[in-house]
């Protein structure tokens, strides 16, 4: 790669960098859309004043900055998540921002902290300098600390600044939480109390934003890079290159001849996380350098010498092959998987080739010989520069191919062709008119590994040639003449058939199983067809008559060329069909219909309004092999027709009139019911089992529905009352068309429900809750934070047929409400305040244990039997409890220390929410470590079975009964194999067991039931 080309790429990179630099100046204006902006100053709403002076803020600095607009509290009441980016940061957005500000309607809360945080994130404040301008008339109202956020943004950002304009704050409002946003981030805070002061404040902030320019960071020193290549490699091969370290992403490596001037490049590869790249080397032998280039400065940071040797390859293959034949060629070695082996005429120009294979990771492959005989050569060509590095001569000769075909064949039939001397399994046999030009073909098949096959004759009669054609070059290697003659075919059908019926048809002299018999109007053009059947291996079948009467032809048509070989005339006549139905039926009911003269089992009987256009249909049944059935009446009254309709063409063959009348239906419901309760409703005059009873607010539009039941074969049923009080209608609704046939008024009234619970409970504990006035067994009792919106719920249970039950307290302390909630509509019917307090829990264990030892853990202040105690590595997440047990009704329990020594933590974990309530550190020592807590033992680490050892000690305190014992490693502490009571100065003698194994020496204070020291000894 030339220095000029490389500099061009760098110039493009600098242009992109310039764009990025301007992006570093991005600004987001955060505008207060909370409800308080409707407050007035001197008779003008604050929102209007702010809109009027926004153009003062958006000065000339917006021409070379990317500026965006974000608003909060402008869409929904009481929603702390109501924050929206109205204009994405971009160039030339001043007019868009001013237009969007005009449309802001103050509505909700003041989540200014979340808004500033989101604005900073959208400006990518951790990657580039960013400025936020906050305009607010109030303080944070969504329980976040703006000052804490400002400190975090300052510490985590790259040149982050926030300017704040406080507008129209009340005299009793402490603006510290607004001013600290600017103070913590190096911005400006200005308080404005009227329109003139706000305009001045906007001007000051505009000036501050315009003058802010991030300090350029000093250029870091470039490191030395160690580049490692193979030392020597064959020209054109692929090598791996590694380096250490990577200076910057975007750097690259190149391979150049030794002594190449800085700024010139050969093949290049960009750096990556793996710090390994692959190069395809030049083919020319000589001394080269692998260079690591710093992208921004074009500086060479590291090199490695590389010698490229001459590429040499040996080719093997046959001396002679047939034209178009596949033959095997071998090569050794493979230099590059992308190299190719080809066959070309002797003396062909370097780099020219057609038939070739890519060598990949093989040492041999298959080539296809050219179509023309002559002298050729095999070539091994390098991928890197199309250089030929090996050749081998080969002669391509003519093959001997023969064909065997019959003298004649019927038009469109299949005839057998035999052949010898297959050259390539992809060659093909074709039939073409005699004298057709070379390269053209008609019907054909591929020879593959066969020596005979069937070929489809053409549709037209005449003299033809069957040709064996070489796939390579489409060269004809053999041909044989054949005459295509006219077949003798007959077709027979009845003289008449009724419209839409199926009638018999037969034929003789079938040419091909894919030929077909069709029926078309007399005189229809050749090639067109109507209903048809494929002849296959049959001589007769049934054919579907068309829907229209008239003179037709039944034709035998050759599949090959769609040529008609035989015809017979047929007249299609109208059938005699009748349909019967009752004179009247009620809307939505099922009524009997019957018919005679069925034409086709797929015909259908339908009901439509009198005079309906042909081809349209309403409810219907398919006639199949029946003569009567039930048909569904429509929902609307009036005069109708029952029609017998031919499936073929949708033609009506018979009709009968019927009147659809209104049914007599009643529905009865109680005068009142409580919200959410189930009440009894009854009805008479059921029309259809699929009809339904529905309850809706009085005056609800037809077709709408609320809670409902299907009537089926009942006359009464329970219906669920809605959650809201008011006047309602119970309606009997026809399934067919959703039409109301009867209704009854009723009033839904509020139930009297109470809920009782203690004033206070521990976090995670079981709270006893009782209630009265149960409405429905599916209602539930829930505990939620005080003030939670209706429809929210935390822990809960279903009331069923109980009047009291235990409810699980949340894991976090605070003020809560226990609510009785109606299942229907999730409406709260009763509440009870409760304070959830922090439990006082302790957990205790030894400060040190040996790996895999069993030790005792105790705890106080248990909250719930389902809580658990866990032992986890110090600093691991609170959800790490792979080693744990459930406390149940206990106050202490044994636990096994892990195998891995280190610092761990005993944790008492609340089942509710998985919160840790108490912790105690514990150190796990090596399995053979001494454990000292008031004394220390001195003894050998190993000794022989049955030998006597001396044991020394030191102890901090004395008592009436102190002993040194030897016990099995897993033996209970105050049991032993042998014990010596201390009566004097150390040492004492102990006889070891005869059985080899691991044992423990222990210093026991028997009087105080304490273990003061433990030491492992191995007997072997």
N, C-alpha and C positions, 0 to 999 in steps of 0.2 A: 504494500500500500504506500503511495507516495506521500511526502510530507505535506504537499498542497491539499491532497484529499483528506488527510488526517486533520489538518488545521480547519478545513471546512466543517468537519464533524464537530470539532471543538467550538467553532463559532456558533453552530446551531445549539450546542449545549449551553453556551454563554447566554444566548437569546432566551432559552428556557429558564436559565438561572435568573435572568433579569425579571422575567415574569413572576418567578417564585419570590423575588425580592419585594416586588410590589405587593404580592399576596401577604407578605409579612406585616403589611400595614393595615390588614383587615379590621373593620370596625362594625360592631353590632349595637344598634340603638334599642334599648329595652324600655318599652312604653307602658305606663300604668293604665290598665283598662278596668280597674276595680270599681265597684259601685260608688265609692266615696268621691270619684271624679265628677259626680253630678253636683257635689257641693258648690256653693256660689261664693264668689268674691266680688263685692261691689255690684251685685245683681247679675253677674255673668258666671255661667257654669265653668268650673276649672277645666273640663275637657275642651270647651270652646277656646279658652285662653291658650291652652297648650297647643291646640291645632294651629292657632294663628301665628305662633312664634317658632314653629318647627323649622321654617325656612331659614331663620336666623342661625340655628344650629348647623344646618347642612350647607356650609359655606363652600368656597372654592376648593377646599381640600378634598371634597368628594370626587373631583375630576380625576385624581390619580390614586384613589383608594378604592378598595372593594368594600361596599357598605351594605348592611342588611338591617331589617326591622323585625323585632320580636315584640309581642304583646302578651299580657297576662290578665286574667279575670274578666275577659271581654265577651265570653260566650255562655258560661253556666254559673249559676249561683252555688255557693258552698263547695266548689270543686277546687282543691289545691293543685290538681293536675291540669288546670285550664291554662296552658301555656302554648303559644303557637308562633312559628316563624312565618311572618306574613310576606317578607321579601328576603330571598336568599342572598347572602353577600355576593356582590358582583359589581361590575363596572357600570357607570352611568345609571344608577338606581335612584337618584335624587327625586325625580318626578314620581316614580312608582311609590316611594316611601311616603311622600306628601299625600298622594292619592289614597293610599291604604290607611293613613292616620285619620282621614276624613270619615272613613267607614267604621271606626272603632266605637262600639257602644258599651259604656261602662256597665258591668253586670255583677261581678262576683267578688272573690277574695283577693288577697295580696300575697301570693307566693313569690315574693321578689328574690329570695335566696335561691330557690330552685331555678328561677328564670335566669339569674346571672350565671349560675353554674352551667345551665344548658347552653347559654350564649357562648361562654368560654369554650365549651366542648366543641360546638359547631365551628368555632374559629380556629380549632386545633391549637389551643394555647400552649400545649406541651411541646409542640414542634416549631412554633414560630411566634413572633411578637403579636399580641392581640390587644384590642382596646374595646371595652364595653362602656357605653354611656347609658346610665340608668336615670329615668325620669319618674319620680314617685311622689304621690301626695299623702302616703301613709306608711306605717311601719309593717314589718313582717307579721302576717296573721296565720301562718301555717306551721308553727312550732319548729322553726329552724333558726340557727344562730348565724346571721350574716357575717359577723366579725370572724368567726371560726372559719367560714368558707373563704373569706378574703385572704386570711393567712395561708390557707392551703393552696389557693390559686397563685399567690405570690411565690410560695416555696416551690411549687411544682411546675410553674409556667416558664416560658421563655419570653421575658420582657412583657408580662401581663400588667395592664393598667386599667383601673375602673374610675371613671368620673361620675359623680352623683349630683343630681339636682333635686333637692327636696322642695316641693311646691305646696304651699298652703297648709302646712302642718299646724295642728292646734297648739295653743299656747301651753297646754299641759302635757304635750307629747315630748318625750325625751328622744332627740334625734341622734343619740350616740350610735345606735345600731346602723344608721345610714352613713354618718360621717366616717365611721371606722372602715367601711368598705373602701373609701377613697384613701384614707390614711394608711391602711395596711398595704395597698398596692401602688402607692406613689401617685395617686390621682388627685383630682380637685373635687372638693365638696362645697356647694353653694346652696344656701337657703333663700328661697324667694317667697314673698308673702302676697304679691299682687302681680298684675300683668306686666307692669314696667320692669319690676325686679326680675321676673321670669325671663323677659326678653334679654335683659343684661346678663343674666346667668347663662343663658344659651349662647350668647356671644362669647363670653369668657371661656366656656367649655369648648366651643368651636375653635378658638385660638389655641387652647391647650392641645387639642387633638392635632391641629395643623402643624404645631411645632414639635410634636413628639417624633423623634427619629431614633431607632434602636442603635445602640453602640455597636460598631463592628467588632466581631470577636477576632483575637489575634490568630494568625495562621499557625496551625500546629506544625511542629518539626516532622519532616518525613522520615520514616524508619528505613533502616537497611533491610532488604528482603533477601532471604536465602532461596535460590531457585535450584531445583534438583531434576535433572533429566537422566536418560540412560547412558550418556557418554558417547556411544556409537549406535547407529541404526541404519537400515537399508533405505535408499532413496525411494520415496513414494509410500513408505510404510506408515503405520499409525503408532505414535509413542504417547506415553503418559508423562505429564510434568506436574510436579508439586512445588509449593512455595510456603514460606513462613516468615513473617505474618502477612495478612492482607492489610495494606495501608488504608485503602478506601474502596467501597463498592463503586464500580465503574472503571476501576483499573483493569489492565489487560496484559496478556503476554503475547510475544511474537517470536518467530524464528527467522533470523536474517543471516546472510553470509558474514563471517568474521570480518571486522573492520568497517561494517556498514555505518554510514553517518547517522548520528542521532536525529530522529524525526522521520526516518524511512522505515517501512515495515514490510514484512512478509505476511504469511498467514497469521491471523490473530485469534485469540480466544479471551473472552471476558472472565474475570475472577468469579468464584462462586463460594458457597458456604463449605463445600467439601474440600476446597483448596487442592483440587486435582482437575486437570483438563487434558483432553486428548488433541493431538496435532496430527494432520496428514502432512508428511514431510515433502519438500521438493525432491525431484528425481535426480538432479545434478549432484554428483559426488563432490566432497570438499569439506572444509572446516566452516562451521556455523556457530552462532550464539543463540541461546534462548534468553530473551530479555523480559523483565517485569517492568512495565511502563506505568507511571502515575498519570492518570487520565487528565487531571486539571492542568498539570504543569508540563506534561510530556517528558518528565524526568525519568531516566533509567535508574531504578532502585535496586536491581539485582540482576546477575547474569549467570549462565552456566554454559560451558563449552560443549559442542556436539559435533562429532565427525559423522558425515553421511557417506555411506559406501555405495558402490555401484549395484543396482538391482539386476539379478541374474535368475532366470527361470528356465526349466526344461519342460517341453511339451511332448506328450505321447498321444498317438491316435492311429487309425487305420491308414494304409497307403491309398485305398480306393473305396468309394461308396457310390450307391445309386442316387440319381437325382431325386430330391424330396425325401430321402431316407433319414431317419433319426439314427445318429451314431454317437459312440462314447468317446470323449476326449479327456485326457488327464494332464495335470500340471503340478510342478513342485519347484520351490515352495509357493504358498500364497503370500503375496507381499501385502496387499490391502484387500479387505473383503469387498470393496467397491470396484476392484479391477474387473475387466471383462476378457473373455475368450471369444473370438469370432472367426468366421470363415469368409475369405474375400478372394477375388480373382488374383492370380499372380501379378504383381506389379501395381496393385491398387494403391491410391494415395494413402499416406499415413492419416489415421483418424477417421477414414471412411469405412463404415460397416453397417450391415443391415441385420443379418441373422447372428445373434450373440447370446451369451449367458453371462450373468454376474457371478464371480467365483465364490463370494461369501466366505464361509468357513470350511468349504469342501476342497477336495483334491482332484475330483473328476465330476463331469457333468455330461449332458446330452445336447448335441447341436443338430439342426435340421439342414440337410444338404440343399444347395440351390436347385432351381428347376432346370437350369441349362447345364449340359455336360461341358467339361473342359478342365484345365489345370487351375488349381486353387491353392491357397496356403492358409494354415491355421495361425492365428496371432494371439499372443498374450499382451494386452494393452493396459498400461497404468491409468488409474482413475485421475491421478493428480494433473497430468498434462497430455493424456491420450498418446503417450509414447509407447511404441512397440518394443518390448524387451525380449521376445522370443518368437520364432516362427517355425513351421513344419509344413512341407509340401503334401498335397493330397489331390487325387484325381477323382472327378465326379463323372460317372458313366450313365448311359441310357439303360433303363430296366426293360424286361420283356413281360408285358401284361396282355392277357387274353380275356375276352368277354363271351358269354354264352347266353343268348336271349331267344325267345320264340319268334317265328316269322311274323305272327299277328297277335293282337290283343284287342279286346273290346274297349271302346271309349269309356273312361272312368273306372275301369277294372284294375285289379292288382295282378301283376304278372311276375314270374320268378326270373331273377337275373343271377347268373353264376360268373365267377371271375377267378383268375390265377395271377400270381406275381405281385401281390399287394406290396406297395412301396412303404406307405405310411398309413397307420390306422385312421388318420384324420382325412385321407383322400375320400372322394365321393363318386357315386354313380348317379347320372342324371339322364332324363329323356328330353330331347329337344327336337323341333322340326328339322328335317334333313337340310343340311347346308347352313344351319345357324352358326353365327360367328363364334370364334374361340373366346372363351371367358363368360359367355352367357349360359344360363341354365334354367331348366324348368323344375318339375318335381324331382326330388333327389333323396338319397339317404347316404349316411357316412358309413364307410366299409368296416371300420373298427377291426375286430379280430375274426370276422366271418369270411366265408368264401361264396355265400349266396344269400339273397334277401328278396323281399317283394317290393316292387316299384309301382307307383300309382300311374296309370295311363292318363294321358290328357283327355279332355272332354271332346275335342274336335277330332274328326277322322282325318287320315292322311298318312304320308310317309314321314317317319321319324328316325332319329338315331339315338341309341343308348351309348353313353360315353363314360369311360373311366377317366376321372379328372384328378390330377395331382393337386393336393391342397397348396403346396408351395408353388406359387406362380400361376395357379389355375390352368395348368397345361394338360391337354388331352393326350393320354398315353395309349388308349385303345378305343375303338368304336364298333358298333354293329347295327345294321338297319332293322327296323320293325315297322309294320303297317298297323295303324290304329283303325279298327273297323266299327261300324254302327251295331250296337246290341239290339236284339229283338225282345222287347218288353211289352207286356199287356197289363192293364189295370181295370178292375171291375167294381161297380158300385150299384146300389138300387136306383131305379128311375126317379124315386122321390124320397124325401125325408122331411120331418117336421123341424121348424126352427129350434135351435138349441139342443136337439137330441143327438144321441150318439148312434151312428149307423155303421154297418159292416162294410169293409172294403178289402179286396184281395188283389194279388198281382202275381205275374210270372216273369221269369228271366231277370231276377234281381242282379244288378251289376256289382254293387258295393253295399255292405251292411249299413253305411252311413247315408245312403240315398234316402229320400223322404217322399211321402205321399201327402199332398196338400189339397185343399178345396179353395177355389177362387171364383169370383164372378166370371161368367162366360166372356171370353175375349180379353181377359186381363193380360198385360204385357208379360213377356218372358222374364223370369227372374224375380217377380213379385210372388208373395205367398200369403195365405191366410192361416187358419188352423191347420196343423200338420202332425204327422207321426213319422218317426224314423223306422225304416224297414227292418234293420238289424238282420237276424237269421230267420225271420218269419215270412209267411206268404199271405197272411191276412191279419186284420186288426180292426178296431173301431175308431171312427173319426168324428170329431165334434162338428155338428152343423152350425152355420152362422145364425145370427138372430134375425136377419132380414130375409124375407121371402124373395124368390126369383130364380132365374136360370143360372146354374153354376157349372164348373168343370172340376172333376177330380183328376189330378195330375200326378204321374210318377216322375220325380225330378232327380237328375243325377247330381250328387253332392259336388263332384268335380266340375266346376264351371256353371252349376245351377241350370243345366240344360234339361228341358222337358223331353222325355223319351216316350210317354204314352199318356193319353187322356181318355175320359169318358164323361158324358153329360149327366147332370142330376138336377132335379127341380126341388127347391126348398119351399115347403108349404106351411101355412099356419097350423099350430096344434089346437085341439079342443080342450080347454081347461076351465074349471069352475072353482069358485072360492065362496065359503059360507061363514057368516058370523052373526051373533045376536043383533037385534035392532038397536039395543042400548047397552052401555056399560058405564060404571062410575069411574071418575078420574083416578088414575094410579092403580086400578085393580087389574087382575089377570082374568081374561075372558077366553072361552073356547073358540077356535077357528078350525075349519076342515076344508079339504080341497079334493078335486078329482083331476085326472089327466096329467099327473106329474111328468114333466119332460126330462128333468135332470135333478139328481139328488142334491145338487148344490144350488138349485133355485131357492128363492126365499119369499116369505109372506110378510108384508110390512103394513103399518098403519100410518096414514098421512092425512093432513087436512084436505077436505074436498077441494078438487081443482089444482092440487099440487102438481108442478111441472114434472114431466117424465124424467126418470133417472134420480130424483130425490127420494129419500126414505127416512122414516123415523124408527121407532122400535120395530124389531123384526126377529123372525126365526127362520132357520134353514130347514127345508122340507125333508131332506134325507130320504129314508125309505118309509116315511109315515104318511098318513092321510089326515091327521088332526093333531093339534097341539094347543098350548096356552100362549096368548100374546098379551104384553103389558100395555094397558091403556095410558095415554099421555096425561099430563097434569092439568091441562086446560080443557074446559068444556067446549062443546061445539060439534059441528057436523064433520065427519071424517070418512075416509075410504080405507077398506082393507084390500090390499092388492097382492095378486100372485105375480111375482117378477121373475123373468128369465135371467139366470146368472149370465148367460152369454149375451152381452150387449145391453143388459139392464132394461129389457123391454117388458112392459106390463101386458100380461096375457089374460087376466080376469080381475074384476073388482066387485065389491059389494059395499053399500053404505052402512054406517053405524053412527049413532049419536052418543057422545061422551057427556055424562051428566054429573052433577055435584053429589057426593056421598053425604050421608047424615052422620056426623061424628060429634061427640061431646068429650070434654076433658074437665076434671074436677080436682082442685088443689085446696089446701087449707087457706084460711084468710091471712094467717101470719106464720112466719118461721124465723128462727134465729140465723144470723149470718154463719155460713159454713156448715150448718147442720143438715142431716139427711131427713127428708120429709116424704110422706106417702102421697102419690098422685094416681088417679084412676081415670079410665076412659071407656067409651063405648063406640061401636061402629068401625072397628079396625078395618082399614082398606087393604094394607099390605104389611106382612110381618117385618119388612125392612123400614117402615115408617118410624118416626121417632118423636119423643116428648122432649121439649126444649124450654129452658127458662131464660128470659132476656128482659132487660129494662123496658118498662112500659113505653110504647111508641117506637121500638126498634124496627128498622126497615126490614121488609120481607127478605128472606134468604140468609139473614145473619142469625147466628146462634151462639149460646153460651153452654153451660153444662147440659147434658142430654142423656137419655136412655133410649134404646131401640125397643119397640113394642113387642116384637116377636109374636108368640101366641098367648101373651099375658093380657090382663085387663087392669092391672095396677102394679106399681113399682116404686122404689125409693129414688128420689132425685136429690142432688147435692145443691144446697142453697149457695148463692154467690157470697163473696166476702164483704161487699158493700151494702149498706142499708138503703132502702128506698122502695118505690113501687115497681113491681115486676109483672110480667105476663108469663103464664105457663101455656105453651102452644103445642097442639098436635100438628105435626108437619109431615106432609106427604113426601116419601122418599123420591118419587118420580116428580122432578121439577122443583122440589123444595118449597112447595106451596102450603101455607097455613090453612088447615081445615076447621080448627076450633081453638079457643083460648079461654083462660080464666085468670082474673086479676088476683094478686096477693101482695102482701107487704113483707119485706125482709127487715127485721128489727135487730138491734144490737143485743148480744147476750151479756149477762153479768158474770164476769170471771174475776177471780182474785188469785194472787200467788204470794206465798210466804216463804221467807228464807232468813238465815241469820244476818246480822248487820255486818259481820266480818268473817273472813275465812283465810286460811293459809294458801299461798300459791301452790297449785297442783293437788290440793287436798280434795276429798269428796264432800260436797255440800248437800245437806238434807233439804229438799225443796218440797213443799206441798201446795196444792191448788184446789179451788172449788169452781164449779160451773163448767165442767168439761163440755165442749161443743161437739167435737168429733174425735174419735180414737186416734186419728192420724195427725192431730195437732201436736205441737212440740214445745218443750221448755228449752230455752237457750240462754247462754250468758254472753254478753257483748260489752265492749267498752261503753261507759256512760256517754250518751249523746250519739251513739252509732245510728246511721240512717235506717229507716224501716226497711226490712227485707234482708239486712245483714244478719249473720249469726255465726257464733263460734262453736264451742262445745255444746251439745244438745242431746236430748232424748225424746222419744215419742211417748205421749201420755197414755195411750191405749186405754185400758179400763182401770188404771191406778188413780190414786189421789195424792201420792207422795213417792219420791224416788231420789236417789243420789245423783248429783250433777258434778262433773269434774271441773274444779277451778282452773283458770288459765295459769300459765307458768310465770307471767309477769305481774308484779304488784301494781295496784292502781285502783281507780274508781270504776265500777262496772254496774250493769243492770242485768237482773234476771227477768226474762220476758216469757209470757205465755203467748205463743204465736199460732194463729189460725192457719191450718194447712192450706185451706182454700184462699188463695190470694196472698199468703204470707203476711197477714195483717196482725199487728200486735194488739192484743186485747187487755193485757195487764202487765205491770212492771213492778219490780222491787229493787231498790238500790242496795249494793253490797260493796264493801271495800276488801280487796285482796291484798294481804300483807305478806311480807317477806318471812319465810320460816327461819328459825334459829337452829342450824344443824351443825354438828361436828363429826369428823371422821378421824380415827386414830389407828396407828399401827407402829411397828418398830421403825427406827430411823435407818437401820441397816439390816439386810437379809442376804443370804447366799443364794446364787442362782439355783433354781428348781426347788429351794426349801419351801416347806409349808409354814405359814406364819398366821397369827391371829389378827383380825381387823375388827374394830368396834366402832359404834356410832351412837349419837344421841339426837333427839329431835326428829325422828323419822316422820315423814309426811304421809307417805302412802306405801302399802306393802308391795306395790309394783315398782317402786323406786329401786335403783341398783347402785352397787359400788363397783368401780372399775379401777384397774391399775394400768396406766398408760405412760409412755415415754414423756419426760418433762418437755413441755413446749409443743406437744402434738395437739391437734385440734380437739375441741371438746366432744366431737362426735367419734373419737377413737376409743372404742371400748371392746376390743377383741378379747380381753381378759376381764371378765366381770361375773357378778352373780346378782340375783334379785334378793332384796333384804327380807321380804315376806314379813313374818311377825317377830323376827330375831332382832337382837341388839349387838351381836357379834357373830363372826363366822371365820373359818379357815380359808386361806387363799394360797395358791402356789405361785412362787416367784418365777418370772420368765428366765429362759436360758441365757439371754444376752445381758452381761453386766452393763451398768450405767445408771443415770439419774432418772427416776420415775416419779409418778405422782398418784397417790390414792385420791379418788374423787367420789363424792356422793352426788349422784345424778338423779334429778327429778324425772320421773317417767313422762310427765306432762311437759312437752316442749323440749326435753333432753337438756335442761339447764343444770349446770354444775352449781351446787349449793355450798359445798365444803371441799377443801383440798388439804393434803399433807404430803410433803416430799418424802421419798424413801429411796435409799441407794441400794442397788442390787450389786453385790460383790461377786468375784469369781467363786465357782463352786467349792474350791478348797481354801478360800480365804479364812483367816482367823477373825472371830467376832468378839470384840472386847467392849464391855460396858461396866467398868469398875475394877477389872483385873486383867492380867496378861499371863499366858502360859508359855513356858519354854520347854521344847521337847523336839526330838528328831522327827523329820517328815516321813521317813520310812524305817521299818525294822522287821526282823525275821519273825515268823510265827512262833509263839510260845516264849519269846525272849523277854527279858526284864529290862525296862528302860527307866531312866531317871527323868522326873518331871519337876521343873522349877516354876516359880510363880512370883508375881508381885500383885498386891491388892491394896485398894485405897481404904477400905473399912473392914473392921472385924465384926464377927458375930459368934454366937454360941456354937453354931454347927455349920462349918464350911468344909466341903469335900472336893476332892479331885476324882473324877470317874472316867472310865472308858466304856463307850457304848457303840452299838452299830449306828451307821450314819443316819438311818431312818428310825431309830428307836426313840420313844417318848423321852422328853427332857429329864424327868425325875425318875427314870428307870436306868439301869446300867448292867454291864457284865461284871465289872469289879469297881470298888470304890475305896478310897483311902481318906479317912478323916484327918483334917489338918490339926496337929497338936503342937507343932514346933516350927522350926525354920525350914526353908526349902533346902534340898530337893526331897521328893519322896519317890519310892520305887513302885512301879506297876508292872504286872505280868501280862503280856499281850495274849490274845486268843490264839489257838492253834490253827484256826481256819483263815486262810488268806482273804484279803478284801479291804474295803475302805471303812475306817472307824473314826470316832470322834472323841478327843479328850475334852472334858468339860470341867469348869470351875463353878461349883454350885454353892449358893448361899441358901442352905436348906431351911434355916430359921426364918428367912424372909421370902422363901419361895421365889428366888431370883437366879437367873443365869448370868454370871459375871464375865465369863470368857469361854470361847469354843475354838478348838484347833483340830484340823483333819490330820490323821496319820494313816499311812498305807502299810498294811501287813502283807509282805510277799517274800 
